[in-house]
Amino acid sequence: MDSFNFAAKMAFVRVDFNVPLDENFNITDDTRIRAAMPTLKKILSDGGSVIIGSHLGRPKGVTGKYSLSHILPRVSELLGIDVQFANDCIGEETAKKKAALQPGQALLLENLRFYAEEEGKPRLADDATEEEKAAAKKAIKESQKEFTKQLASNIDVYVNDAFGTAHRAHASTALIADYFDANHKMFGYLLEREVSAVEKVMKDTQRPFTAIMGGSKVSSKIDIIKNLLDKVDNLILAGGMTYTFSKAFGGEIGISIVENDKLDLAREIVEEAKVKGVNLVLAVDAKIADDFKNDANADYAPVNKIPEGWEGLDIGPETEKIFAEVIKNSKTILWNGPVGVFEFDNFDAGTRAVSNAIVEATKNGAFSLVGGGDSVAAINKFGQANEVSYVSTGGGALLEMIEGIVLPGVKAIRGY
């Protein structure tokens, strides 16, 4: 981005403007829009023009609810120009608007996902036969080529700045890149920062390297955990996963969340960590409640001696100390997932303690990456987002990179 001169060039920029809207279509969090501004402004300030493409929600066709026209005023306000709007993302009228665009101007296309061709998945009736499904899949692949070709038409440069969708091999996130040579397709500033941050953690690691994995289910994190066991020095597993591990070794967990079909898997992970010399850190005590609500009666108990009728909603004070000690002595930190039900103020102490420890380690020179929706929400709740090295905007894309998967949106630009 920095070395490319966009003067007199028309750039198609894939952004992630999938922002939350209230019932009156007002934006409730414009973080993703603001995150793309440096890329868009660089192109415009060079004297280039911008075609902005994004999706919003998961529409099953054209619907006003998911129209990007709702966010047009905010995009214009942040860019400091009157951004034009196309009522479609392809077609004759859109092509005319693209052709008329002058240097320093921007055009926001309508929701890319109004077309099934964007995702490359046919929209079929629930009772569709296998033959109908096969025919529809073949047809959508053909029509996707034309859709992608129209997106790329009359464009000089392709810029992907949508990390949140970089794990999708969609028309606008991966396939469109084939229409541009290596010198005319690139990461935007946001995507560059995201990829660099993850690669710094996973490939350019300063040790000790500690990963904190929260979340309710072992099953949803198993691929990440197994990949991390080959890379980290310390692996902290917490959140709802705690009670599956506790029960796997004979613990009494009351009515805490548990995956009874993953007890063998939990034991395997413990053994694998031993074999690989990874310090696997699990909770020893919990803050428990007699109901899943903020004002429930609360107490503390060892994670393997939770009374019947009670459930663990947070880590306890001893675990806070153990986790914090490991984190503070780390030089690389990856945090994905809170360690308790931080949304309840009465059960956010453990997650806050983890966040505080990461902030302290960062101040002492550690590189810290926080990612995954709930972790980001937690660190924002505590007002500490600016006190860690990097906060990722990606959910699925971040997790797949941690798993070691090459993202289609990244491969489309780099070629690997």
C-alpha positions as CSV (number, residue, x, y, z in Angstrom):
1,M,0.0,0.0,0.0
2,D,2.7,2.5,1.0
3,S,4.8,2.0,-2.1
4,F,2.0,1.9,-4.7
5,N,0.8,5.1,-6.3
6,F,-2.9,5.0,-6.9
7,A,-3.0,8.2,-9.0
8,A,-5.5,7.9,-11.8
9,K,-6.1,4.3,-10.8
10,M,-9.4,2.7,-9.9
11,A,-9.2,0.3,-7.0
12,F,-11.7,-2.3,-5.9
13,V,-11.4,-2.6,-2.1
14,R,-13.0,-5.5,-0.4
15,V,-13.8,-4.3,3.1
16,D,-15.7,-5.9,6.1
17,F,-18.5,-3.4,6.8
18,N,-20.6,-6.2,8.4
19,V,-21.5,-3.9,11.3
20,P,-24.3,-4.3,13.8
21,L,-27.5,-2.3,13.3
22,D,-30.4,-1.6,15.6
23,E,-34.0,-1.9,14.7
24,N,-33.9,1.5,13.1
25,F,-30.9,0.6,11.0
26,N,-28.5,2.8,13.1
27,I,-25.0,1.5,13.4
28,T,-24.3,0.5,17.0
29,D,-20.6,-0.2,16.5
30,D,-18.6,1.3,13.6
31,T,-15.3,-0.3,14.5
32,R,-15.0,-2.2,11.3
33,I,-15.8,0.8,9.2
34,R,-13.2,3.0,11.0
35,A,-10.6,0.2,10.6
36,A,-10.8,0.4,6.8
37,M,-10.4,4.2,6.6
38,P,-6.6,4.3,6.4
39,T,-6.6,2.1,3.3
40,L,-9.5,4.0,1.6
41,K,-8.0,7.4,2.4
42,K,-4.5,6.4,1.1
43,I,-6.0,5.6,-2.3
44,L,-8.1,8.8,-2.5
45,S,-5.3,11.0,-1.3
46,D,-3.0,9.6,-4.1
47,G,-5.6,10.7,-6.6
48,G,-7.2,7.3,-7.2
49,S,-10.9,6.3,-7.1
50,V,-12.4,3.6,-5.0
51,I,-15.0,0.9,-5.5
52,I,-16.0,-0.3,-2.1
53,G,-17.4,-3.9,-1.8
54,S,-18.7,-5.5,1.3
55,H,-21.4,-7.9,2.6
56,L,-23.8,-7.2,5.5
57,G,-25.5,-10.0,7.4
58,R,-26.5,-13.3,5.8
59,P,-29.2,-12.5,3.3
60,K,-30.8,-15.2,1.2
61,G,-31.6,-12.7,-1.6
62,V,-32.2,-9.0,-2.0
63,T,-33.7,-7.5,1.2
64,G,-33.8,-4.0,2.4
65,K,-32.9,-5.1,5.9
66,Y,-29.3,-5.9,4.7
67,S,-28.9,-3.0,2.3
68,L,-25.5,-1.2,2.6
69,S,-27.4,2.0,2.0
70,H,-28.0,2.0,5.8
71,I,-24.3,2.6,6.4
72,L,-23.6,5.0,3.5
73,P,-23.9,8.2,5.6
74,R,-21.4,7.0,8.1
75,V,-18.9,5.9,5.5
76,S,-19.2,9.3,3.8
77,E,-18.7,11.1,7.2
78,L,-15.6,9.1,8.0
79,L,-14.1,9.5,4.5
80,G,-14.9,13.2,4.4
81,I,-16.5,13.0,1.0
82,D,-20.0,12.2,-0.4
83,V,-19.6,8.5,-1.2
84,Q,-21.8,7.5,-4.1
85,F,-24.0,4.4,-3.9
86,A,-24.8,1.7,-6.5
87,N,-28.1,-0.1,-6.0
88,D,-26.5,-3.3,-7.3
89,C,-22.9,-4.6,-7.2
90,I,-22.9,-5.7,-10.9
91,G,-25.0,-4.9,-13.9
92,E,-25.2,-2.2,-16.5
93,E,-26.2,0.7,-14.2
94,T,-23.4,-0.2,-11.8
95,A,-20.9,-0.4,-14.7
96,K,-21.9,3.2,-15.8
97,K,-21.4,4.5,-12.3
98,K,-18.0,2.9,-12.1
99,A,-17.0,4.3,-15.5
100,A,-18.1,7.8,-14.4
101,L,-16.1,7.8,-11.2
102,Q,-13.4,10.5,-11.1
103,P,-10.1,10.6,-9.1
104,G,-10.8,11.3,-5.4
105,Q,-14.3,9.8,-5.6
106,A,-15.7,6.6,-4.1
107,L,-18.6,4.3,-4.9
108,L,-20.1,1.9,-2.4
109,L,-21.6,-1.2,-4.0
110,E,-24.8,-2.8,-2.7
111,N,-24.4,-6.0,-0.6
112,L,-22.3,-8.6,-2.4
113,R,-24.2,-11.4,-0.7
114,F,-27.4,-10.5,-2.4
115,Y,-26.0,-12.7,-5.0
116,A,-25.5,-16.4,-4.3
117,E,-22.5,-16.2,-6.7
118,E,-20.5,-14.2,-4.1
119,E,-20.4,-17.3,-1.8
120,G,-20.6,-19.8,-4.6
121,K,-23.4,-21.7,-2.9
122,P,-26.8,-22.3,-4.6
123,R,-29.9,-21.3,-2.6
124,L,-32.1,-24.4,-2.7
125,A,-35.4,-25.4,-1.4
126,D,-35.3,-27.6,1.7
127,D,-36.9,-30.5,-0.3
128,A,-34.5,-30.3,-3.2
129,T,-33.4,-33.6,-4.6
130,E,-29.8,-34.8,-4.9
131,E,-30.0,-34.3,-8.7
132,E,-31.3,-30.7,-8.3
133,K,-28.5,-30.0,-5.8
134,A,-25.8,-31.3,-8.1
135,A,-27.2,-29.3,-11.1
136,A,-27.5,-26.2,-9.0
137,K,-23.9,-26.5,-7.7
138,K,-22.6,-26.8,-11.3
139,A,-24.7,-23.9,-12.4
140,I,-23.5,-21.6,-9.6
141,K,-19.9,-22.3,-10.4
142,E,-20.4,-21.1,-13.9
143,S,-22.4,-18.0,-13.0
144,Q,-19.9,-17.2,-10.3
145,K,-17.2,-16.8,-13.0
146,E,-19.3,-14.1,-14.8
147,F,-20.2,-12.4,-11.4
148,T,-16.5,-12.2,-10.5
149,K,-15.6,-11.0,-14.0
150,Q,-18.1,-8.1,-13.6
151,L,-16.7,-7.2,-10.2
152,A,-13.2,-6.9,-11.7
153,S,-14.3,-5.1,-14.9
154,N,-12.6,-1.7,-15.5
155,I,-10.6,-2.1,-12.2
156,D,-6.9,-1.3,-12.2
157,V,-6.0,-2.6,-8.7
158,Y,-7.5,-5.1,-6.3
159,V,-7.1,-4.5,-2.5
160,N,-8.3,-6.9,0.1
161,D,-8.7,-5.2,3.5
162,A,-11.3,-7.6,4.9
163,F,-9.6,-9.9,7.4
164,G,-12.9,-11.0,8.8
165,T,-13.8,-12.8,5.5
166,A,-10.3,-13.8,4.4
167,H,-11.0,-17.4,5.4
168,R,-13.7,-17.5,2.8
169,A,-13.0,-18.4,-0.8
170,H,-15.7,-16.1,-2.1
171,A,-15.8,-14.2,-5.4
172,S,-14.7,-10.9,-3.8
173,T,-12.3,-12.2,-1.3
174,A,-10.3,-14.7,-3.4
175,L,-11.5,-15.4,-7.0
176,I,-11.3,-11.8,-8.1
177,A,-7.6,-11.7,-7.4
178,D,-7.0,-13.9,-10.5
179,Y,-7.8,-11.0,-12.7
180,F,-4.8,-9.0,-11.5
181,D,-1.1,-9.6,-11.7
182,A,1.2,-9.6,-8.6
183,N,1.9,-5.9,-8.9
184,H,-1.8,-4.9,-9.0
185,K,-3.3,-6.9,-6.0
186,M,-2.3,-6.3,-2.4
187,F,-3.3,-6.3,1.2
188,G,-4.9,-3.2,2.7
189,Y,-3.4,-1.8,5.8
190,L,-5.8,-3.6,8.1
191,L,-5.3,-7.0,6.6
192,E,-1.5,-6.5,6.5
193,R,-1.5,-5.7,10.2
194,E,-3.7,-8.7,11.0
195,V,-1.6,-11.2,9.1
196,S,1.6,-9.7,10.4
197,A,0.4,-9.9,14.0
198,V,-0.7,-13.6,13.8
199,E,2.6,-14.5,12.0
200,K,4.6,-12.7,14.6
201,V,2.9,-14.8,17.3
202,M,3.0,-18.1,15.4
203,K,6.2,-17.9,13.4
204,D,8.5,-15.2,14.9
205,T,8.0,-16.3,18.4
206,Q,9.8,-14.8,21.4
207,R,9.8,-17.2,24.3
208,P,8.2,-18.2,26.6
209,F,5.1,-18.3,24.4
210,T,1.8,-18.6,26.3
211,A,-1.6,-19.2,24.8
212,I,-4.8,-18.7,26.8
213,M,-7.7,-20.6,25.3
214,G,-11.1,-20.0,26.8
215,G,-14.6,-21.0,25.6
216,S,-17.2,-23.4,26.6
217,K,-16.3,-26.4,24.5
218,V,-13.2,-28.5,24.0
219,S,-14.6,-29.7,20.6
220,S,-14.7,-26.2,19.1
221,K,-11.1,-25.6,19.9
222,I,-9.5,-29.0,19.4
223,D,-7.7,-28.3,16.1
224,I,-6.4,-25.0,17.6
225,I,-5.2,-26.8,20.8
226,K,-3.4,-29.5,18.9
227,N,-1.6,-27.0,16.6
228,L,-0.6,-24.9,19.6
229,L,0.8,-27.9,21.5
230,D,3.5,-28.0,18.8
231,K,4.3,-24.3,19.3
232,V,3.7,-23.0,22.8
233,D,5.6,-23.3,26.1
234,N,2.5,-22.7,28.2
235,L,-1.1,-23.5,27.3
236,I,-3.8,-22.2,29.6
237,L,-7.1,-23.9,29.1
238,A,-10.1,-22.3,30.9
239,G,-13.7,-21.2,30.6
240,G,-16.3,-23.9,30.2
241,M,-13.7,-26.4,29.0
242,T,-12.4,-26.5,32.6
243,Y,-15.2,-28.8,33.8
244,T,-14.8,-31.3,31.0
245,F,-11.1,-31.7,32.0
246,S,-12.1,-31.9,35.7
247,K,-14.7,-34.6,35.1
248,A,-12.3,-36.5,32.9
249,F,-10.1,-37.1,35.9
250,G,-12.9,-38.0,38.3
251,G,-13.9,-34.5,39.5
252,E,-17.3,-33.6,40.9
253,I,-18.5,-30.6,38.8
254,G,-22.1,-30.1,39.9
255,I,-24.2,-28.8,37.1
256,S,-21.3,-27.1,35.3
257,I,-21.2,-27.2,31.5
258,V,-19.5,-30.4,30.3
259,E,-19.0,-32.4,27.1
260,N,-19.4,-36.0,28.3
261,D,-18.4,-37.4,24.9
262,K,-15.0,-35.5,25.1
263,L,-13.7,-36.9,28.4
264,D,-11.3,-39.3,26.6
265,L,-10.2,-36.4,24.4
266,A,-9.4,-34.2,27.5
267,R,-7.2,-37.0,28.9
268,E,-5.5,-37.3,25.5
269,I,-4.7,-33.6,25.5
270,V,-3.2,-33.8,28.9
271,E,-1.0,-36.7,27.9
272,E,0.0,-35.1,24.6
273,A,1.1,-32.0,26.5
274,K,3.3,-34.1,28.8
275,V,4.9,-35.8,25.8
276,K,5.6,-32.5,24.0
277,G,6.9,-30.8,27.2
278,V,4.2,-28.2,27.2
279,N,3.2,-26.7,30.5
280,L,-0.6,-27.3,30.4
281,V,-2.2,-25.0,33.0
282,L,-5.8,-25.7,34.2
283,A,-7.9,-24.1,36.8
284,V,-7.7,-25.4,40.4
285,D,-10.7,-23.5,41.9
286,A,-13.8,-21.8,40.6
287,K,-16.3,-19.1,41.5
288,I,-19.6,-21.1,41.5
289,A,-23.2,-20.1,41.4
290,D,-26.6,-21.8,42.1
291,D,-28.0,-20.3,38.9
292,F,-26.8,-18.9,35.6
293,K,-27.4,-15.2,36.3
294,N,-25.5,-12.3,37.6
295,D,-27.3,-12.0,41.0
296,A,-27.2,-15.8,41.8
297,N,-25.8,-16.9,45.1
298,A,-22.1,-17.3,44.7
299,D,-19.3,-19.2,46.5
300,Y,-15.9,-20.7,45.8
301,A,-14.9,-24.4,45.4
302,P,-12.1,-26.5,44.0
303,V,-12.9,-27.4,40.4
304,N,-13.1,-31.1,41.3
305,K,-15.4,-30.6,44.3
306,I,-18.3,-28.4,43.1
307,P,-21.5,-29.3,45.0
308,E,-24.6,-30.7,43.3
309,G,-26.9,-27.9,42.0
310,W,-24.0,-25.4,41.6
311,E,-22.0,-24.6,38.5
312,G,-18.7,-22.9,37.8
313,L,-19.0,-19.5,36.2
314,D,-15.5,-18.1,36.7
315,I,-12.1,-19.1,37.9
316,G,-11.3,-18.7,41.6
317,P,-8.6,-16.5,43.3
318,E,-6.0,-19.3,43.4
319,T,-6.3,-19.9,39.7
320,E,-6.1,-16.1,39.1
321,K,-2.7,-16.1,40.8
322,I,-1.5,-19.2,38.9
323,F,-2.6,-17.8,35.5
324,A,-1.2,-14.4,36.1
325,E,2.2,-15.7,37.2
326,V,2.5,-17.7,33.9
327,I,1.3,-14.8,31.8
328,K,3.6,-12.2,33.4
329,N,6.6,-14.3,32.7
330,S,5.8,-14.7,29.0
331,K,7.3,-12.9,26.0
332,T,4.6,-13.9,23.5
333,I,0.9,-14.1,24.4
334,L,-2.1,-15.2,22.5
335,W,-5.5,-14.8,24.1
336,N,-8.6,-16.3,22.6
337,G,-11.6,-16.7,24.8
338,P,-12.6,-15.4,28.3
339,V,-12.0,-17.6,31.4
340,G,-15.5,-17.0,32.9
341,V,-18.9,-15.5,32.2
342,F,-17.4,-12.0,32.1
343,E,-20.7,-10.5,30.8
344,F,-22.0,-10.9,34.4
345,D,-20.2,-8.2,36.5
346,N,-20.2,-10.6,39.5
347,F,-18.3,-13.2,37.5
348,D,-15.8,-11.1,35.5
349,A,-13.0,-11.1,38.1
350,G,-11.1,-14.0,36.5
351,T,-11.2,-12.6,33.0
352,R,-10.2,-9.2,34.3
353,A,-7.2,-10.7,36.1
354,V,-6.1,-12.4,32.9
355,S,-6.5,-9.1,31.0
356,N,-4.5,-7.2,33.7
357,A,-1.7,-9.8,33.6
358,I,-1.5,-9.5,29.8
359,V,-1.4,-5.7,30.0
360,E,1.4,-5.9,32.6
361,A,3.4,-8.4,30.5
362,T,3.0,-6.1,27.5
363,K,4.4,-3.2,29.4
364,N,7.4,-5.3,30.2
365,G,8.1,-6.1,26.6
366,A,5.9,-9.0,25.6
367,F,4.0,-9.1,22.3
368,S,0.3,-9.8,23.0
369,L,-2.4,-10.6,20.5
370,V,-6.0,-10.7,21.6
371,G,-8.6,-12.1,19.2
372,G,-11.9,-13.8,19.0
373,G,-15.1,-11.9,19.6
374,D,-15.6,-12.6,23.3
375,S,-12.0,-11.8,24.2
376,V,-12.2,-8.5,22.3
377,A,-15.5,-7.7,24.0
378,A,-13.9,-8.5,27.4
379,I,-10.8,-6.3,26.9
380,N,-13.0,-3.5,25.6
381,K,-15.2,-3.8,28.7
382,F,-12.2,-3.4,30.8
383,G,-10.9,-0.4,28.8
384,Q,-7.6,-2.1,28.0
385,A,-7.7,-2.5,24.2
386,N,-5.0,0.1,23.8
387,E,-2.7,-1.5,26.4
388,V,-2.0,-4.7,24.5
389,S,0.1,-5.1,21.3
390,Y,-2.7,-6.0,18.9
391,V,-6.5,-6.6,19.0
392,S,-7.7,-8.7,16.0
393,T,-10.9,-7.8,14.2
394,G,-11.2,-11.4,12.9
395,G,-13.1,-14.3,14.4
396,G,-13.1,-17.4,12.1
397,A,-10.2,-16.0,10.1
398,L,-8.0,-15.6,13.2
399,L,-8.8,-19.1,14.5
400,E,-8.1,-20.7,11.2
401,M,-4.7,-19.0,11.0
402,I,-3.9,-20.2,14.5
403,E,-4.8,-23.7,13.4
404,G,-2.2,-23.3,10.7
405,I,-4.6,-23.0,7.7
406,V,-3.6,-20.9,4.8
407,L,-6.5,-18.4,4.3
408,P,-7.9,-18.2,0.7
409,G,-7.9,-14.4,0.9
410,V,-4.3,-14.4,1.9
411,K,-3.2,-17.0,-0.7
412,A,-5.0,-15.1,-3.4
413,I,-2.7,-12.2,-2.9
414,R,0.5,-13.9,-2.0
415,G,0.2,-17.0,-4.1
416,Y,0.9,-19.3,-1.1
